[in-house]
Amino acid sequence: MNSYSAVQNYASVKVHSGVESASPHRLIQMLFEGALERIAQAKGAMVQNQYARKGEMIGKAVAIVGGLQGSLNDKEGGKLAENLDNLYDYVIRRLTQANYENNPEYLDECGRLLGEIKSAWDAISNQV
């Protein structure tokens, strides 16, 4: 096993054990963290003209944002859930556009939007 594989295996075990012991609130935080990390990785790949990696990271970010969107509770969330659903839909479309047009500014926009929501989510955690 090379060192890269060992690091990947360690990271996978660390994530799985973190997920198993995480509260629902922490799971959402982890999704935000993952999406923001993938967006940053996609931007780095984009700048370095690593098109396959860029596409892979944007695809993962889209899947994570889709997971956030799927976790919304329409019945109890009301207007807030509706607004978040629309925002997540926008972010997914913008990420796709960033991939297609190879535009890092769109990735920055998505990172800012998700970062703002994450900050609000983190503030809730600090109050509980």
N, C-alpha and C positions, 0 to 999 in steps of 0.2 A: 504494500500500500504506500503510495507516495504521500508526501506531506500535505499536498492540496486535498487529497481524499480524506486524510485524517482530520484536517480542519473542518471539512464539510460534514463529516460524520459527527464530530464533536458539536458543531453548531446545530445540527439536526436534533441531537439528543437534548441539547440545552433548550431549544425551542419547544420540543415535545413535552419536556418535563415542566417548562414554564406554563404551557397551555393547560396541562392537566391540573395544575394547582391554582390557576388564575380564576378570579371572580369574573362574572359577566362584564362588569365595568372595565376591568383590566384587559379582558379579551378585546374589547373595542379599542382601547388604547394601543394594544399591540397591533391591531389592524391599521390604525393610523400610522404608527411608527413604520410598519412594513411598507405601506403605500409611499410614504415620504422617502424612505430609503430607496425603493425601486425607482422612483422618479429621479432622485439624485444620481443613481447608477445609470439610468437611461441617458441623462444629460451628459454625464462623463463619456459614455460610449458614443453619443452623438457627436460631441466635440472631437473625439478621436477617430471619427469615421468608421466605427465598429458597428456596421449596420445590423448585423444579425443579433449582436448583444443588445443594441438599442431596442430592436423589435421585441426581443425576449423580455427585457425589463419593463417596457411599456405594457406588454401583454400581462405580465404579472401584476403591475399596478392597476390595470383595468380590472383584473379578476378580484383584487383586494377591494377596490372601490365598489365593485358589484356585490361583494360580501357585506360591506357596510350598508349598501342600499337594501340588500335582502334582510338585514337585521332590523330594519325599521318596523315599528308596530303601528300600523295605520289606524287601528281602532283606538288605542290609547294615546297615540302621538298627535293626533289632530293636525292642525295647521303646521306645526313644527315638523312633523314627519313628512308632510306633503312638501314643504319647502326644502327639506334635506333631500328628499327623493329627487326633486327637480335639480338641485345643486349637484348631486352625485351623477345624475344623467348628463348634465353639462360637462362635468369633469371627465367623464368617460368619453364623451364626444370630442372634447378638446385634446385629450391624450391621444386619441386615434388620429386626430388632425395633426398633432405634433409629429407623430410617427410618419404619416403620409408626406407632410411638407418638410420634414426634417428641421423643425423650428424650435430651438431651445426656449424661446420666450413663452411658448405655450406651456412647456413643462414648468417654467418658473411660475406662471399664473396658477397652474394646478397645485403646485406645491404651496403657494401662498394661501389659496382657498382652503385646502385640507389642513394646513398649519393653523389657520384661524379656528377652524372647527375643533381641532385637536386641543388647542389652548383652552377653549371653552370647556371641553370634556375633562381636561386635566383639572380645571378650576373646580368642577363638580366633585372630583375625587378628593380634593383638598378640603372640601367642606363636609364630607361625609365622615 
